[in-house]
């Protein structure tokens, strides 16, 4: 245990020196690219929020799927995920294309995931314990899963979790890649708390505990993503925790899919 603590202190000291050095090298002034990126952030959040509305879903898809269909709710959530892909992924990618920036430079590398796997596990293990604890709360059980028929069949559960994973990929790119890399030159690691502000706000429709937790998670995931230059660890942590939340809620309320 003492050996582990010694190594942990050494690592923290190394990371502290790295952050201080990076902050000292930051240029500190926002240029046209950074200002455009921030405007894109505002447009993307607006698009994600309003394109996913139920009224637009009804207008676009009402002739193809009836509100009486057993998969109406799943279709609505698929529409919402599509709005997230547009807002969180496609609009920022379009901005990067217009500005002549390479999308591959925005933390798409998978290789750092293995190198920093222990960091993501150190986040995932306590998060799993927290999920088990809050799964006993009625408030939690009323919110999750977002798809109310996730426990109806394995088809419903699996399709929903795959859609959920696509949403997390888009979200992680937006917050932990596009925002961080766009603000890295002037702010260095100061870009992380800037990113956490809108990230926390998108959780306001959930529980107070989750909104507060998003601040801590946003800071940690943001730092690891910026240090490793990879978004995939955040995607996996987010997705695994989300699946755990759905599974625990289904188990606590007796809504687990039937075995046939």
N, C-alpha and C positions, 0 to 999 in steps of 0.2 A: 504493500500500500504506500509506504514512504517513497519507494522508487517511482511509483506512478505519479505521486504528488510532485516529486522533484522534476520529473519530465514535463508534467503539466505546467509547472511554474516557468520552466525554461522556455517552453513553447509560447506561453503567454507573453513573456518578456520579449521574445523574438518578434512576435506579432505586433506588440506595442511599438517597438522600434521601427518596424516596417511601416505601420500606419503613420507614425510621426514623420518619417522621412517622405512618405508619399504626400502628406498634407503640405509639407514644406515646399515640395516641388510643384504643387498645384498653381496654375496661372491666375486663378481668382476672378477672371473677367468672362462674362457670358458673351459669346459671339453670335453671329446670325444663325449658325447651325443650331446652337443650344437653344436660342429663343424659338426657332422653328420647331424644335423637338418638344419644347414645353407646350406650344400651341397644339401640336399634334397629340400630346397627352390629353389636353382638354377635349379636343374633338373626338378622340378615341373613346374616352370615358362617356361622353355624351352619346355617341353612336351605340356603344355597348348597352347603355341603359335604356334608350328609347327604341332601338330596333328590336329588342327582345320583348316588347310589350305584347300582351295578349290580344289587344285590338288589332295590331298589325298581323299577328299570326292568323287571326280569324279572317282578315281581309285577303291575305295572300293564299292561304291554304284551305279556306272554308269550303271551296267547291270540290276539293279532293278528299278531304276527310271530315266526316260529320262529328259535331260535338257529342253525339251519342255513341261514337265509336269507342271501344274499350281502350284504344291506343291514342285517344285525343290528347291526354295529358302527356304521354311520352312524346308525341309530336310537338307539343308546345315546348317541352324542355329541349328537344332537338333544335327547334327554332331559336331558343335562347342561346344554346351553345353556338349556333351559327352566328348569332349577333356578337358573341364573345370573340369568335374567330375573326370576324370583320374588324371589331373595335380594337382588340388586343394584339392581333397579329398582322392582318392584311394592311390596315391603314399605316401603322408604323413601318412595315416593310416597303410600302409604296413611297413613304417619305424618304427612307434610306435610298431607294432606287432613284428618286428625283434628285437627291443630293449627291449622288454618285458614290455612296458608301456601300461597302460589301456586306451583305447579310451574314456571311460566314464569320465575320469578325465579332458578331454579337452573341458570343457564348454558346455556340452550337456544338462545340467539341465534346465528345463522349469520354475521351481518354482521362481527363482529370477526375471523372467520377470515381474510378477505382482508387486513385491516389488519396482522395479525401473521403473514402467510404466510411471510415471510422467516425468522422465528424457528423455525417448524416445519421449514422446509427446512434450516436450520442444524443441527437435530437429526437430520433424516432422512438427510442425506448421510453423516455419519460413522457413523451406525447401519448404513447399507447396507454400508459398507466393513467394519464389524465382523462383519456377518452373513456376508459372503463369506469372511472369515478363519476364523471358527469352523465354517463349513460343512465344512471339511476334517477336523474332529475326529470320530472314531468315536462318541463320547458324544453329540454333537449329532445325528448321523445316526440313532442309535438312538431318539431321542426324537421327532424331527420327520419328517413331519407326525404330529400326534396321531391323525389318522384313518389307520390303516394301509393302507387301500385307496385313498388319494387319487390314486395314480398309475395306478389300474386303468382309468379312463376320464375323459373330460372332464366327464361328468355328476357323477361322484364328487368330482372336484376342485372344480368350481364350486359345487356344493351345500354342500360342506364349508366353503369359504371364505366363503360367504354366512352360514352359521350362525356361523362364527367372528367375522364382522363384527358380528352381533347381540350376541354375547357381549361384544365390546369396547365397544359402545355402552352396555350395561348396566354394565360395569365402570367405564368412565370417568364415568358419571353418579354412581355410588356413591362413588368415591374423589375425583374431581376436581370434583364439584359438591355432592352432598349433604353429605359430610363437611366440605368446606372452607367452604361457605356457612353450615352449621349452627354452626361454631365461629368464624366470622369476627368476630362482635361481641366476644366476650371475649378472643380470642387474636390477632386480625388475621392477619398472615402467619405467626405461630407455629402456626397450624392446619396448615400444610404438613408440618412434621416429624412432627406427631401422626398425620396421615394416612399418612405413609410407613411407619410401624411395621407396621400390618396389611397394607399393600400389599406390603411386602417379604416378609412371612410367607407370603402366598399363593403366592409363587414358590419356596418351599422344596422342593416336589416336583420342581422342574426342576433345571437345573445350578447349581453354585455361582457360576459367572460370571454367569449370568442373574439370580440372586438379588442379587448385589452390584450389577449394572447397574441393577436395579429401584430401588435407593436413589437413584442419580443421576437416573435417568429420572423417578422419582416427584417428586423435588424440583423438577426443571426443568419438567415438565408441570404440576405443581401450581401453581408460581408463574405460569406463563403463563396457565393457566386462571383463576386468581384475579385476575390483572391485567386480562385481557381479558373476563372474565365469560362465557366460552364454552368448552364442552367438546368442540366438534367438531374442533379441531385435534388434540387428543389422540387422539380416535377414529381419525382418518385416519392419524396417525403410527403408532399401535399396529397398526392393521389392515394398512397397507402393509408394515411391518416383519415382521409375522407371515406375510403372503403370501410375502415374500422368503425367509423362513426355510424355509417349506415347499417353495418352488420350488427353492432351492439344495440342500436335502436330497434332493429327487427327482432332480435333475440329477447330484449327486455319486454317488448309488447306482444310477443307471441305471433309475429307476422312473418315468420321464416317461410320461404317458398316450400310448397309441398314436394314430397319425394317422387311424385309420379308426373 
